[in-house]
Structures are given as C-alpha cells and as structure tokens.
C-alpha cells in the first residue's frame, strides 16, 4: 500500500502545476519514489484532471514507472532461466499494452490448444500431426501472415497477434510453439537468418515448419539451399533449436526496426535498452539486427 493517504496523494498531484520549477521537481521526485504500485492512482488522477499540462506530466510518470516495472520483470525472467516462453512474450507485450495480464494470454493459448487437441490423434505420423495443426491454426482459426503491414510493431506483440490473428514469422512461430508445448510435441524455434522457423525434432526424426507460410513442411536440404541463396556460410544454429532467450532477443530486434520505420525513436531507444538488458550488458551496436 502507498506510504501516503489518497487525499495526501491528490494534494501532491495538484502541486504539479506550481509555477516554481523547484517545487515541481520535488513533487515529481516524491511521486516517483512511491514506485510502480502508484500507477493506478496516477491513472485515476489523469482521468479526473482537465489540465493538459498536468495530464502530460502524469503520462510521462506513468510510462517511466511502467517501463521500470517491465525491466525488472525481464531481468527476473532471465535470471530465473528464461524457462517460460509465454511469460517472456507477455513481458514484451506490456511495453505497448501495459494492462495485459499473463493469465489473459495463457487462457487464449489454452483455448487454441483445446480446439486442436480434440481433433489430434496421438498415433498419427508427425507429418500428419503438423498438417492437422496447420489446418486448425491457419484454416479453421484463421491465423495468417501480415504481409500487407509486415513492419507493424503489433506483429511482434503476442497480445495483438492473438486479437488480430495476424503476425510476422517469429510471432506465428511462437504461437505454434506454445500450442505444441501443451500438446506435448517436440517443437522448438530455429534462428534462421531473415526468417524465423520451427523444427520438429526427436532422436529419430527432424524436419522444419514455416509458420509464416501456413505451416509449410520442409527439410534440412531446403535450409542448405536457402542459406546458399543468401551467400552465407552454414552454421549449426541455422538447423538446431534456439533458446527462449534467443527468441525474445529476436522479437526485440524486430520491434526496434518496426519503431524506427515509424520514426518512433524514443520507443526504439527504449527497446534497445531491453535488448541490452537481456543480452547481459552487451553494447547494442555489437548485436546487429
């Protein structure tokens, strides 16, 4: 709970329009020192204020506190082993949609899983299992590639992807992975240059799936050709599963490009901060996109 009463907080906010810059600075520092639990009260004050300059100050403070909370969550996620991909995607979604609840996303994924699970026969060959999932995800549930607006930030934010049913290669792959996880299928992400894909991999069988192309199934040989066409030297990482941390880093890189294309440079710089944070303090320029 807050260290001060609601009435004291109200009085504090009313001082934000004080003509004395020193008073202003002191009031802002005091409000910010109360931490992220103050956000709902700041939002309440924003709604009841009719002064645009106070509203702007409240918006700035809310954003700073929300961004700080996001960084804490992302650090904790990394420190805890980055084991939960959905949690990582939720944290990134809260950058644009701060009110998003993890439980809300989890329930939506659970519903998609259930729609597929009732039709999936466990004795099917892996290829046929994938074809069945493809049919459910891309025909029945209508998830699709957002080719018209490929660089929209929403394509990288799971909350928006679940609502619009449109995404980019990595967000559609993540959706596929999260559903496959619940189905108990051995499906992981693969960090291929310029195209994020997924792999079905057991001791006996391995093949690849392009979620951006309605779940197209292809082979290692196809990756060889793809890499050759890009004039790149093949690396084992182009063929093998990557970590959840790698997935979140790539989502952040996509977001940086998306915001830069929209000239939203403040957002782009903030997402770079997140990328540096999860990359263990490596300088952003060294990471590339």
Backbone as a ProteinNet text record, in pm:
[ID]
protein_1_A
[PRIMARY]
XXXXXXXXXXXXXXXXXXXXXXXXXXXXXXXXXXXXXXXXXXXXXXXXXXXXXXXXXXXXXXXXXXXXXXXXXXXXXXXXXXXXXXXXXXXXXXXXXXXXXXXXXXXXXXXXXXXXXXXXXXXXXXXXXXXXXXXXXXXXXXXXXXXXXXXXXXXXXXXXXXXXXXXXXXXXXXXXXXXXXXXXXXXXXXXXXXXXXXXXXXXXXXXXXXXXXXXXXXXXXXXXXXXXXXXXXXXXXXXXXXXXXXXXXXXXXXXXXXXXXXXXXXXXXXXXXXXXXXXXXXXXXXXXX
[TERTIARY]
84.4	0	87.4	31.5	106.3	147.8	260.6	308.8	224.9	148.1	64.7	-80.5	-173	-315.4	-354.2	-473.8	-523.2	-534.8	-584.6	-601.7	-467.6	-368.9	-234.1	-177.6	-203	-152.5	-218.1	-349.6	-424.5	-365.8	-337.4	-281	-143.8	-68.6	65.4	55.1	-38	-56.6	-98.8	-180.6	-227.4	-111.7	-0.5	116.3	198.1	161.3	236.4	226	121.8	110.9	166.8	240.2	302.7	401.6	401.2	489.1	636.9	661.9	801.7	858.9	960.2	1020	1076.8	1130	1190	1082.8	967.5	854.1	809.8	797	759.7	850	981	1081	1068.9	1052.3	1042.4	918.1	805.7	679.4	693.8	752.3	771.4	859.5	967.5	1057.7	985	903.1	828.4	731.4	658.8	562.5	635.7	745.4	819.7	880.8	913.5	975.7	877.4	748.5	648.2	643.6	709.5	724.3	603	609.6	509.9	370.3	360.2	226.1	140.9	206.1	134.8	65.5	98.4	46.2	-107.5	-185.4	-332.1	-381.4	-314.9	-355.5	-321.6	-207.8	-170.8	-271.7	-313.8	-411.6	-546.1	-581.9	-705.5	-701	-586.2	-568.5	-569.7	-512.8	-512.2	-655.6	-738.8	-877.6	-958.2	-927.2	-1005.9	-947.3	-832.3	-769.1	-817.2	-835.7	-876.4	-766.5	-649.1	-536.2	-440.2	-429.1	-343.4	-197.7	-144.9	-3.4	16.5	-80	-71.7	-90.5	-183.4	-204.4	-76.1	-6.1	119.7	223.6	232.6	329.5	293.1	162.7	117.5	147.2	121.7	150.7	297.9	385.1	530	570	513.1	547.6	495.9	373	316.3	405.2	446.4	529.1	664.1	727.1	858.3	845.4	739.6	719.8	686.9	603.8	569	691.7	774	893.9	993	1001.6	1090.1	1041.5	909.6	849.7	877	866	891.9	1037.2	1129.6	1272.3	1299	1233.9	1250.2	1198.5	1082.6	1023.7	1113.4	1166.7	1250.8	1380.7	1438.7	1560.9	1534.5	1420.4	1384.4	1362.5	1295.1	1269.3	1400.8	1495.2	1627	1700.1	1699.8	1769.2	1711	1579.9	1513.4	1527.9	1613.5	1643	1563.3	1479.8	1401.1	1325.6	1268.1	1207.2	1068	998.4	859.8	852	837.9	834.5	713.4	599.1	478.4	499.9	562.6	588.3	677.8	780.7	869.8	794.6	706.2	627.2	526.6	472.5	380.6	453	573.2	650.3	672.9	710	733.8	602.4	491.4	361.1	323.6	365.1	327.5	398.8	495.7	559.8	456.8	380.4	279.2	142.5	118.4	-12.2	8.7	37	77.4	-26	-154	-257.7	-276.5	-201	-215.1	-178.7	-261.6	-235.5	-182	-85	-29.2	-139.7	-228.3	-337	-428.1	-449.8	-535.1	-475.1	-343.5	-277.1	-277.6	-253.3	-249.1	-382.9	-492.5	-626.4	-653.2	-606.6	-626.5	-547.7	-424.4	-342.7	-407.5	-459.4	-524.7	-645	-720.9	-838.7	-797.5	-688.9	-639.1	-591.8	-518.7	-470.9	-589.3	-694.8	-809.6	-876.8	-890	-951.5	-875	-743.5	-660.5	-656.6	-645.2	-633	-751	-871.9	-990	-987.7	-910.1	-904.5	-776.4	-675.8	-544.1	-537.4	-502.9	-489.3	-341.7	-310.4	-170.4	-93	-162.8	-91	-61.2	-92.6	-62.9	87.5	133.2	273.2	298.5	420.8	449.7	408.5	431.4	392.6	241.9	165.9	19.5	-29	42.4	9.2	25	135.5	162.4	58	22.9	-79.6	-212.9	-242.4	-366.4	-362.9	-247.8	-232	-241.9	-176.5	-181.7	-325.7	-401.1	-540	-619.7	-597.8	-670.3	-627.2	-495.7	-445.4	-474.3	-448.2	-449.7	-579.7	-653.6	-781.4	-899.3	-905.1	-1019.7	-1012.9	-896.8	-884.8	-838.6	-797.7	-766.8	-646.1	-547.4	-422.4	-348.6	-282.8	-218.2	-101.4	-22.2	92.1	42.6	98	61.9	158.6	132.9	223.6	199.2	75.8	44.1	113	121.9	180.5	289.2	388.1	488.3	564.3	594	678.5	599.6	471	394	446	464.4	508.5	415.7	285.5	188.4	217.2	287.8	322.5	415.2	484.3	578.3	520.7	398.7	340.4	229	249.6	159.3	14.9	-4.9	-142.8	-213.1	-145.1	-203.8	-222.6	-127.2	-135	-255.9	-279.4	-393.2	-525.8	-527.2	-651	-674.6	-568.8	-584.2	-573.4	-510.5	-482	-383.8	-305.6	-203.5	-69.4	37.3	168.3	281.4	403.6	524	579.7	690.6	740.7	763.5	818.8	852.3	729.1	635.5	518.5	429	414	334.7	405.1	539.4	616.1	600.3	604	588	450.9	348.6	213.5	211.7	272.8	281.7	354.5	467.7	548.6	468.8	398	322.9	210.1	144.7	37.2	97.2	207.7	274.3	323.7	371.5	418.9	306.9	187.4	72.7	28.9	52.7	16.7	122.4	234.2	342	424.6	427.7	504.1	642.6	745	883.1	913.3	850.1	864	932.9	1037.2	1116.9	1144	1187.9	1221.4	1360.9	1380.4	1511.6	1543.1	1660.3	1701.1	1768	1688.9	1742.5	1756.5	1860.4	1873.7	1754.5	1700.9	1590.4	1456.3	1453.8	1327.5	1331.6	1241.9	1235.7	1144.4	1190.9	1114.1	1105.9	1042.7	1038.1	1081.6	1122.3	1164.2	1091.7	1054.8	1003.1	1122.4	1165.7	1290.4	1281.8	1306.8	1323.8	1456.4	1488.7	1612.3	1605.6	1484.6	1468.7	1435	1376.2	1324.7	1344.6	1376.7	1380	1337.3	1242.7	1204.8	1166.4	1134.5	1115.4	978.2	932.1	797.9	809.1	746	743	603.3	590.7	459.4	411.5	504.7	468.3	406.7	430.3	373.6	277.4	180.9	74.5	125.9	243.4	295	359.9	412	480.1	590.7	591.2	692.7	807.9	930.8	1046.7	1163.1	1273.3	1382.3	1511.1	1608.6	1741	1801.1	1776.2	1828.4	1774	1647.4	1586.9	1656.5	1697	1770.8	1907.9	1973.2	2101.8	2088.1	1982.1	1959.4	1930.8	1850.5	1813.8	1938.8	2023.9	2147.8	2242.5	2249.6	2334.9	2286.5	2154.3	2097.6	2128.6	2146.5	2181.5	2333.6	2407.2	2555	2615	2556.2	2606.1	2675.3	2767.5	2831	2736.4	2702.4	2610.5	2665.5	2577.5	2612.7	2514.8	2558.9	2471.8	2346.3	2359.3	2245.1	2132.5	2162.1	2058.4	1968.7	2011.4	1940.2	1884	1935.5	1902	1817.3	1744.2	1659.5	1738.2	1674.8	1736.9	1667	1721.5	1666.5	1552.9	1474.6	1368.3	1427.3	1545.4	1612.4	1644.7	1691.1	1720.2	1593.9	1482.3	1354.9	1317.2	1325.7	1288.2	1382.4	1510.6	1605.2	1564.5	1525.3	1489	1358.5	1264.9	1140.6	1174.5	1267.2	1307.3	1374.3	1457.5	1521.6	1416.8	1316.5	1207.9	1134	1111.6	1041.3	1121.4	1253.6	1340.5	1326.1	1333.4	1319.1	1180.8	1076.5	939	922.8	972.5	957.9	1043.2	1160.8	1244.6	1178.1	1111.3	1042.8	926.3	871.8	763	815.4	949.8	1013.6	977.5	946.1	918.6	1050.1	1138.2	1276	1287	1200.4	1205.8	1173.8	1070.9	1034.6	1147.1	1204.1	1313.4	1431.2	1463.2	1574.3	1542	1416.5	1378	1385.6	1343.9	1350.6	1496.7	1583.1	1727.6	1777.7	1726.2	1763	1726.2	1607.7	1562.1	1652.6	1693.3	1780.1	1916.6	1969.7	2098.5	2084.6	1970.6	1946.5	1946.2	1875.2	1863.4	1988.2	2068.2	2191.7	2310.2	2282.9	2388.4	2482.1	2424.3	2504.4	2590.9	2571.4	2649.1	2602.4	2694.8	2660.8	2568.3	2459.9	2358.7	2418.9	2507.3	2561.9	2634.6	2686.1	2757.3	2661.8	2531.9	2436.2	2385.5	2373.1	2317.7	2171.9	2112.9	1972.8	1962.5
-120.2	0	124.6	235.2	360.4	408	480	537	656.5	714.8	830.3	799.9	878.7	854.4	905.2	866.1	910.1	1062.2	1120.6	1266.6	1339.5	1284.8	1344.8	1332.8	1219.8	1198.1	1297	1317	1412.1	1552.6	1587.4	1720.7	1733.4	1624.4	1622.5	1644.6	1572.4	1585.5	1727.7	1789.5	1926.1	2026.1	1991.2	2080.8	2071.1	1978.1	1961.8	2084.1	2167.6	2287.7	2411.5	2389.6	2502.2	2573.4	2704.6	2782.9	2769.5	2730.3	2716.8	2583.1	2591.2	2470.6	2377.4	2436.8	2357	2275.5	2338.5	2268.8	2153.7	2185.4	2084.7	1963.5	1988.3	1881.3	1795.9	1864.3	1793.9	1704.2	1758.3	1682.1	1557.8	1575.4	1462.1	1354	1398.5	1302.3	1224.6	1297.2	1233	1128.1	1165.4	1072	948.9	973.9	863.2	770.1	824.7	742.9	640.2	659.2	566.3	435.5	433	308.5	270.9	151.9	111.4	90.4	68.1	46.3	173.5	284.8	412.5	430.3	345.5	363.7	376.2	287.4	301.7	436.6	489.9	619	732.5	720.8	821.7	819.1	698.4	686.1	747.2	724.9	782.7	935.5	991.5	1137.3	1191	1114.4	1155.8	1167.2	1067.9	1066.8	1183.6	1224.8	1332.1	1471.5	1477.6	1607.4	1665.9	1798.8	1865.5	1959	1946	2031.7	1951.6	1986.7	1909.9	1901.5	2005.6	2002.1	1904.7	1899.5	1801.8	1660.8	1645.2	1513.4	1462.7	1552.2	1513.2	1468.2	1543.9	1506.1	1370.4	1348.4	1219.7	1106.2	1130.5	1028.5	991	1091.8	1066.5	983	1019.1	944.6	800.4	784.8	650.1	565.3	623.9	548.3	509.7	603.8	575.2	461.7	466.7	362.2	227.4	229.5	104.5	43.6	129.3	80.7	21.4	84.9	35.1	-102.2	-115.5	-243.2	-351.9	-316	-410.1	-459.1	-366	-403.9	-499.1	-472	-561.4	-701.9	-707.5	-838.1	-913.2	-840.3	-903.4	-955.8	-877.4	-921.3	-1047.4	-1047.1	-1162.8	-1286.3	-1266.2	-1376.8	-1438.3	-1353.7	-1401.6	-1474	-1412.4	-1471.1	-1605.9	-1622.9	-1749.2	-1855.8	-1829.5	-1931.2	-1919.4	-1813.6	-1790.3	-1916.4	-1986.6	-2117.1	-2106.6	-1997.1	-1984.2	-1884.9	-1936.8	-1851	-1758.4	-1810.2	-1726.6	-1606.5	-1629.7	-1519.2	-1412.9	-1458.2	-1364.6	-1281.6	-1346	-1275.5	-1180.1	-1220.3	-1132.1	-1005.3	-1022.9	-907.3	-807.8	-858.1	-769.8	-702.8	-776.1	-718.4	-600.5	-606.4	-498.2	-367.4	-370.5	-243.6	-154.9	-214.2	-138.1	-147.1	-258.4	-281.4	-312.9	-209	-231	-301.1	-296	-359	-507.6	-560	-702.2	-791.8	-891.5	-988.2	-1117.6	-1178.2	-1306.1	-1411.5	-1411.3	-1509.8	-1499.4	-1375.6	-1349	-1416.6	-1399	-1461	-1613.3	-1660.2	-1804.6	-1869.9	-1804.2	-1859.9	-1865.5	-1763	-1762	-1875.9	-1897.1	-2007.2	-2141	-2149.7	-2272.9	-2307.2	-2205.4	-2227.7	-2279.5	-2221.4	-2266.3	-2411.8	-2439.4	-2576.9	-2674.4	-2634.3	-2724.4	-2749.9	-2643.9	-2658.3	-2759.1	-2765.8	-2859	-2997.7	-2999.5	-3126	-3219.7	-3165.2	-3252.4	-3325.3	-3272.6	-3336.2	-3416	-3394.4	-3454.2	-3598.4	-3688.6	-3830	-3858.1	-3908.6	-3927.9	-4028	-4121.1	-4222.6	-4177.3	-4052.5	-4001	-3985.8	-4000.5	-3972	-3822.5	-3784.8	-3643.6	-3548.7	-3587.3	-3501.5	-3475.2	-3583.4	-3570.7	-3489.3	-3502.7	-3419.4	-3270.8	-3238.5	-3099.8	-3050.5	-3134.7	-3094.5	-3065.7	-3146.1	-3125.6	-2993.4	-2965.9	-2839.5	-2722	-2735.9	-2630.6	-2600.2	-2706.5	-2690.3	-2614.3	-2651.1	-2586.1	-2439.2	-2415.9	-2279.9	-2184.3	-2230.4	-2138.1	-2140.8	-2252.3	-2256.9	-2233.4	-2313.3	-2303.4	-2175.1	-2149.2	-2033.6	-1907	-1921.1	-1805.7	-1720.8	-1780.2	-1705.7	-1694.3	-1578.9	-1559.9	-1462.1	-1465	-1374.7	-1233.8	-1135.1	-996	-941.9	-977.5	-936.5	-791.9	-741.9	-604	-502.6	-534.8	-439.5	-512	-563.3	-653.1	-591.3	-460.3	-397.7	-333	-362.5	-307.4	-364.6	-279.7	-330.3	-440	-428.2	-525.5	-668.3	-683.5	-817.8	-891.6	-817.5	-879.7	-892.4	-840.7	-838.5	-942.4	-1043.6	-1159.5	-1119	-1022.4	-978.7	-934.8	-852.5	-801.1	-912.4	-1005.2	-1116.3	-1204.8	-1231.5	-1315.3	-1246.7	-1113.4	-1039.9	-1022.8	-985.5	-958.5	-1085.2	-1190.2	-1316	-1295.4	-1187.8	-1159.8	-1140.5	-1194.8	-1180.4	-1190.4	-1184.4	-1199.4	-1341.1	-1376.3	-1514.5	-1557	-1467.5	-1511.2	-1520.8	-1427.4	-1434.8	-1553.4	-1582.3	-1700.1	-1829.2	-1827.9	-1945.3	-1964.6	-1854.1	-1861.7	-1917.7	-1870.2	-1922.5	-2073.9	-2117.4	-2259.7	-2337.9	-2281.6	-2347.4	-2360.9	-2252.7	-2253.5	-2356.2	-2368.7	-2468.3	-2609.3	-2626.6	-2757.6	-2805	-2709	-2737.4	-2803.8	-2746.7	-2800.7	-2936.5	-2956.3	-3084.3	-3192.2	-3151.3	-3245.1	-3282.7	-3194.2	-3223	-3156.8	-3222.7	-3172.6	-3063.9	-2948.2	-2839.4	-2718.5	-2669.9	-2556.6	-2455.4	-2337	-2232.5	-2251.3	-2200.9	-2205	-2064.8	-2014.2	-1878.1	-1872.4	-1884.5	-1878.9	-1731.4	-1692.3	-1551.7	-1507.5	-1390	-1327.8	-1401.3	-1518.8	-1592.8	-1683.8	-1658.3	-1745	-1863	-1984.3	-2105.7	-2194.2	-2309.9	-2404.9	-2542.6	-2624.9	-2760.6	-2862.3	-2974	-3090.1	-3182.9	-3207.8	-3283.8	-3387.4	-3513.8	-3621.3	-3689.7	-3798.8	-3872.6	-3933.8	-3965.6	-4038.9	-3950.5	-3835.3	-3755.6	-3606.5	-3534.6	-3388.8	-3329.8	-3237.4	-3162	-3020.9	-2935.8	-2793.2	-2745.7	-2637.7	-2584.9	-2432.8	-2377.7	-2232.9	-2181.6	-2131.2	-2084.6	-1962.9	-1889.4	-1769.2	-1806.7	-1932.3	-1982.2	-2097.3	-2069.3	-2164.6	-2302.8	-2304.8	-2430.6	-2522.5	-2464	-2543.1	-2629.7	-2758.8	-2852.9	-2860	-2854.2	-2866.8	-2935.3	-2957.8	-3042.9	-2963.4	-3034.9	-2974.7	-2928.9	-3006.2	-2972.3	-2837.5	-2811.8	-2682.7	-2566.9	-2591.8	-2487.5	-2466.6	-2577.2	-2565.8	-2470.6	-2491.6	-2409.2	-2263.6	-2246.7	-2111.1	-2033.6	-2100.3	-2038	-2006.6	-2098.5	-2077	-1956	-1941.5	-1827.6	-1694.1	-1698.2	-1576.2	-1553	-1643.4	-1636.7	-1638.3	-1719.8	-1730.4	-1864.4	-1866.2	-1992.7	-2064.1	-2189.5	-2261	-2269.2	-2247.9	-2264.4	-2364.4	-2436.7	-2537	-2471.5	-2344	-2273.5	-2250	-2261.3	-2245.4	-2369.1	-2477.2	-2605	-2655.7	-2601.9	-2658.8	-2563.1	-2620	-2535.2	-2425.1	-2309.1	-2198.6	-2185.1	-2102.1	-2086.1	-1984.5	-1987.1	-1886.9	-1746.3	-1735	-1604.8	-1553	-1643.3	-1605.1	-1555.2	-1621.4	-1582.1	-1440.6	-1413.4	-1280.7	-1173.5	-1205.2	-1108	-1075.1	-1176.6	-1152.6	-1072.3	-1099	-1020.4	-873	-849.5	-712.4	-645.2	-719.1	-662	-623.5	-709.9	-678.5	-551.7	-538.1	-420.2	-292.8	-301.6	-185.3	-137.6	-232	-198.1	-137.7	-198.2	-150.5	-6.3	23.5	160.4	259.9	215.8	306	339.5	241.8	267.3	364.9	370.1	463.9	597.7	611	731	750.6	640.8	650	619	719	695.2	672.7	736.8	715	568.6	515.6	374.9	282.3	315.5	233.7	230.7	346	353.4	274.3	279.6	205.7	54.8	10.8	-132.7	-176.9	-87.7	-118.2	-141.3	-62.6	-81.4	-222.7	-267.6	-402.2	-508.3	-484.8	-580.8	-589.2	-473.8	-472.5	-544	-519.4	-579.2	-732.2	-785.4	-931.5	-993.4	-911	-963	-952.8	-921.1	-918.3	-799.3	-683.9	-561.1	-544	-630.1	-613.7	-485.1	-412.7	-291.5	-325.3	-248.3	-278.2	-287.1	-192.1	-188.4	-316.6	-386	-509.9	-625.3	-604.4	-713.3	-724.9	-610.1	-610.5	-652.8	-653.2	-695	-821.1
0	0	0	-45.2	-51.5	86.9	88.8	215.4	257.7	165.2	198.7	165.4	223.3	200.2	61.4	19.2	-112	-118.4	-10.4	-8.3	-15.6	56.7	51.5	-90.6	-152.7	-288.7	-385.7	-367.9	-451.5	-438.3	-313.2	-287.1	-354	-349.8	-409.9	-561.3	-626.1	-771.2	-808.1	-722.9	-753	-756.8	-692	-691.7	-821.3	-908.3	-1033.1	-1124.7	-1103.1	-1187.3	-1117.6	-1007.2	-936.7	-1030.3	-1025	-1114.2	-1076.8	-952.9	-907.1	-957.1	-1042.8	-1102.7	-996.9	-888	-780	-708.1	-685.3	-621	-712.1	-841.5	-940.5	-936	-938.9	-939.8	-814.4	-698.8	-570.8	-567.5	-618.1	-619.9	-708.9	-828.6	-920.4	-857.9	-792.1	-726.7	-617.8	-540.8	-431.6	-487.3	-594.6	-655.5	-710.9	-783.4	-844.5	-739.4	-625.1	-519	-462.8	-489.7	-437	-517.6	-635.4	-711.3	-795.4	-856	-956.2	-897.2	-765	-708.6	-712.4	-743.4	-750.6	-885.8	-984.7	-1121.7	-1127.2	-1061.1	-1069.9	-1018	-915	-858.9	-955.2	-1024	-1123.5	-1238.9	-1278.8	-1387	-1346.4	-1220.8	-1165.6	-1172.9	-1132.1	-1133.8	-1277	-1369.5	-1510.1	-1562.2	-1526.2	-1573.1	-1518	-1394.5	-1332.3	-1356.2	-1423.8	-1449	-1582.1	-1584.1	-1708.1	-1757.1	-1695.5	-1732.1	-1820.7	-1950.3	-2042.7	-1997.1	-1934.7	-1893.7	-1777.1	-1686.2	-1575.3	-1630.9	-1724.1	-1784.8	-1851	-1920.7	-1986.1	-1884.4	-1774	-1668.3	-1608.6	-1586.8	-1531.5	-1629.2	-1758.6	-1860.4	-1860	-1851.6	-1850.5	-1729.2	-1613.6	-1490.9	-1497.6	-1547.5	-1561.2	-1651.6	-1765.9	-1860.7	-1799	-1729.4	-1667.6	-1566.3	-1484.5	-1382.8	-1447.3	-1553.3	-1621.9	-1689.6	-1749.8	-1818.6	-1718.4	-1603.3	-1496.8	-1447.9	-1434.4	-1391.8	-1496.6	-1624.7	-1734	-1727.4	-1706.2	-1699.6	-1582.6	-1469.8	-1353	-1385.7	-1450.1	-1486.1	-1584.3	-1682.9	-1784.3	-1722.4	-1631.9	-1561.3	-1480.8	-1410.2	-1327	-1414.5	-1528.6	-1622.3	-1669.4	-1704.3	-1749.4	-1636.1	-1516.5	-1400.5	-1361.3	-1382.7	-1347.6	-1455.1	-1555.5	-1657	-1785.1	-1796.4	-1919	-1962.2	-1864.1	-1893.8	-1955.5	-1928.3	-1972.8	-2089.2	-2211.1	-2330.5	-2328.8	-2284.4	-2279.1	-2187	-2074.2	-1980.4	-2045.2	-2117.3	-2186.9	-2289.6	-2366.5	-2467.7	-2402.8	-2289.4	-2214.8	-2168.9	-2113.9	-2066.1	-2179.7	-2297.5	-2412.5	-2456.6	-2452	-2489.1	-2399.7	-2272.4	-2179.1	-2212.1	-2302	-2341.4	-2411.7	-2503.3	-2577.1	-2509.8	-2439.3	-2375.8	-2226.4	-2146.7	-2006.1	-1918.8	-1959.5	-1875.6	-1905.3	-2000.1	-2036.7	-1918.6	-1894.4	-1786.4	-1847.7	-1779.4	-1824.7	-1834.2	-1736.2	-1731.1	-1853.7	-1898.1	-2015.3	-2140.5	-2160.3	-2275.4	-2262.1	-2140.2	-2114.6	-2148.8	-2113.5	-2141.5	-2291.5	-2364.3	-2509.8	-2577.1	-2530.9	-2585.9	-2549.9	-2429.1	-2381.6	-2469.3	-2509.2	-2593.5	-2732	-2787	-2918.5	-2907.3	-2797.1	-2772.3	-2769.3	-2698	-2682.3	-2817.1	-2899.6	-3032.3	-3118.7	-3097.5	-3176.2	-3111.2	-2979	-2904	-2929	-2937.7	-2954.7	-3089.5	-3184.3	-3316.5	-3340.5	-3255.8	-3280.9	-3231.8	-3321.6	-3282.3	-3253.5	-3132.8	-3093.8	-3178.9	-3246.7	-3324.2	-3468.2	-3499.3	-3633	-3653.4	-3776.4	-3810.1	-3784	-3737.7	-3710.6	-3824.6	-3950.7	-4064.3	-4062.1	-4034.2	-4034.1	-3914.3	-3799.7	-3683.2	-3719	-3787	-3825	-3925.4	-4019.8	-4118.4	-4049.1	-3945.9	-3871.2	-3793.4	-3730.5	-3656.8	-3754.7	-3871.4	-3973.2	-4014.6	-4035.5	-4077.8	-3970.8	-3844.1	-3734.5	-3718.1	-3716.4	-3691.8	-3807.2	-3928.8	-4042.4	-4123.7	-4119.3	-4192.7	-4099.5	-3993.2	-3901.2	-3816.9	-3754.2	-3663.7	-3735.6	-3861.8	-3948.7	-3907.5	-3843	-3818.4	-3951.4	-3973.7	-4103.6	-4096.3	-4201.4	-4213.1	-4244.2	-4173.5	-4202.8	-4308.2	-4431.9	-4540.4	-4582.1	-4562.7	-4603.1	-4512.8	-4385.1	-4290.2	-4210.1	-4283.4	-4226.1	-4109.7	-4117.1	-4014.5	-3899.8	-3889.1	-3776.6	-3644.9	-3541.1	-3409.9	-3355.5	-3387.5	-3335.9	-3380.9	-3492.1	-3540	-3444.9	-3358.1	-3264.4	-3123.8	-3102.7	-2968.6	-2959.6	-2876.7	-2873.2	-2845.1	-2757.3	-2727.7	-2856	-2935.9	-3060.1	-3163.1	-3168.6	-3265.1	-3233.8	-3106.3	-3067.5	-3099.7	-3094.8	-3122.6	-3273.4	-3346.9	-3490.9	-3575.6	-3515.5	-3586.3	-3702	-3694	-3794.9	-3725.3	-3786.4	-3723.3	-3823.1	-3768.5	-3850.7	-3829.1	-3895	-3880.6	-3736.2	-3653.8	-3518.2	-3428.3	-3439.9	-3350.6	-3386.7	-3516.6	-3556.3	-3515.1	-3521.9	-3476	-3325.8	-3251	-3104.7	-3069.6	-3138.1	-3115.5	-3137.8	-3246.4	-3281.6	-3170.6	-3124.5	-3019.9	-2890.3	-2851.7	-2725.8	-2728.2	-2842.8	-2856.7	-2858.4	-2933.3	-2942.6	-2805.5	-2726.4	-2589.1	-2509.5	-2517.5	-2444.1	-2500.5	-2630.3	-2693.7	-2667.8	-2606.5	-2577.1	-2699	-2799.6	-2922.2	-2915.9	-2971.7	-2961.6	-3066.3	-3050.3	-3148.3	-3083.6	-3149	-3096.3	-3206.6	-3166	-3262.1	-3320.9	-3441.7	-3508.4	-3562	-3522.4	-3556.8	-3694	-3798.6	-3934.9	-3974.5	-4047.1	-4088.2	-4174	-4141.9	-4218.9	-4211.2	-4150.8	-4140.2	-4018.2	-3923.6	-3806.2	-3839.4	-3809.2	-3840.4	-3715.5	-3729.7	-3618.4	-3666.6	-3570.6	-3605	-3517.8	-3580.1	-3507.3	-3494.3	-3369.4	-3354.3	-3242.3	-3280.3	-3182.6	-3217.4	-3146.7	-3178.3	-3318.1	-3363.6	-3490.1	-3610.4	-3584.8	-3697	-3671.3	-3777.3	-3768.4	-3901.7	-3894.2	-4013.7	-3969	-4064.1	-4033	-4079.7	-4017.1	-4044.6	-4056.7	-4160	-4178.1	-4140.3	-4017.7	-3970	-4048.8	-4108.2	-4184.5	-4319.6	-4360	-4486.2	-4456.9	-4367	-4332.3	-4291.7	-4226.2	-4171.9	-4273.8	-4382.5	-4485.1	-4423.3	-4457.2	-4405.8	-4505.6	-4455	-4544.5	-4473.6	-4548.2	-4497.2	-4474.1	-4419.8	-4398.7	-4532.7	-4636	-4769.7	-4816.2	-4783.7	-4820.2	-4748.2	-4622.3	-4549.1	-4613.8	-4654.5	-4725.9	-4845.1	-4923.9	-5043.6	-5007.1	-4901.8	-4855.6	-4813.1	-4733.5	-4683.9	-4800.7	-4896.6	-5015.2	-5095.4	-5106.9	-5180.7	-5113.5	-4981.5	-4907.3	-4906.4	-4971.3	-4973.2	-4832.7	-4745.6	-4607.8	-4587.5	-4492.1	-4453.4	-4358.2	-4384.6	-4294.3	-4152	-4053.3	-3911	-3852.7	-3750.8	-3689.2	-3630.4	-3586.4	-3526.2	-3627.1	-3757.9	-3860.1	-3869.1	-3804.6	-3817	-3684.1	-3572.6	-3441.8	-3356.7	-3257.7	-3172.9	-3101.8	-3090.2	-3016	-2879.7	-2794.7	-2659.3	-2657.9	-2548.8	-2530.7	-2527	-2467.7	-2459	-2599.3	-2687.2	-2826.1	-2897	-2868	-2929.7	-2886.3	-2755.7	-2705.5	-2760.5	-2772.3	-2831.5	-2974.3	-3049	-3188.9	-3198.9	-3108.6	-3103.9	-3077.4	-2984.2	-2952.5	-3072.2	-3145	-3264.7	-3369	-3386	-3479.5	-3437.8	-3307.6	-3255.8	-3280.3	-3261.4	-3284.3	-3428.6	-3522.5	-3665.1	-3690.9	-3631.1	-3653.1	-3606.4	-3485.7	-3433.3	-3512.1	-3557.8	-3636.8	-3770.3	-3830.6	-3957.9	-3940.1	-3818.4	-3788.4	-3734.3	-3729.1	-3670.5	-3523.9	-3455.7	-3311.3	-3238.7	-3240.2	-3195.1	-3043.9	-2966.5	-2821.2	-2789.5	-2856.5	-2833.8	-2879.7	-2994.1	-3046.9	-2948.4	-2888.6	-2792.1	-2665.8	-2622.8	-2501.9	-2525.4	-2642.9	-2672.8	-2684.7	-2733	-2734.8	-2591.9	-2498	-2355.7	-2309.9	-2351.1	-2312.3	-2373.9	-2498.4	-2567.4	-2499.4	-2460.6	-2389.9	-2255.2	-2187.9	-2055.6	-2064.1	-2165.4	-2175.1	-2237.6	-2305	-2366.3	-2271	-2146.1	-2044.7	-2056.1	-2095.1	-2096.9	-2219.6	-2322	-2445.9	-2513.8	-2569.1	-2641	-2756.9	-2772.8	-2874.7	-3014.5	-3047.3	-3183.6	-3221	-3116.1	-3141.6	-3173.9	-3143.9	-3162.2	-3305.2	-3370.9	-3505.6	-3505	-3620.7	-3630.6	-3714.4
[MASK]
+++++++++++++++++++++++++++++++++++++++++++++++++++++++++++++++++++++++++++++++++++++++++++++++++++++++++++++++++++++++++++++++++++++++++++++++++++++++++++++++++++++++++++++++++++++++++++++++++++++++++++++++++++++++++++++++++++++++++++++++++++++++++++++++++++++++++++++++++++++++++++++++++

